[in-house]
Amino acid sequence: MICCYKLLKFYGMPIDYSKYSKDWKLRSKFIRFFRAKNRCEVCGAENYKQHPITGSKVILTVAHLDHDIKNNSFFNLKAMCQRCHLRYDSKHHAETRRKKRIDKRQTIINF
């Protein structure tokens, strides 16, 4: 079984799982396999099967809906395929990149 943290680690994403709750593995498994019944809670794509739209293999991940990794309430977590997770996070990622660019410019100006 490939968990989202192993998948992300495999692809080299800089994620520090020491910041996650100690019961993260259990919560993640519960969300993906029990509550979501091994399917994306957004589009219904089945875990480990071919995605109906992209054709790629589906690996379910668990998204923090408020983007706060410390908020592990079951109401804040949702099982998503890669496509839905990336789409859900796209605005947040764009805003984070924008803030980093602004911070970088301010650092250069103040230097």
Secondary structure by P-SEA (a helix, b strand, c coil): cccaaaaaaaacccccccccccaaaaaaaaacccccccccccccccccccccccccbbbbbbbcccccccccccccbbbbcaaaaaaaaaaaaaaaaaaaaaaaaaaaaac
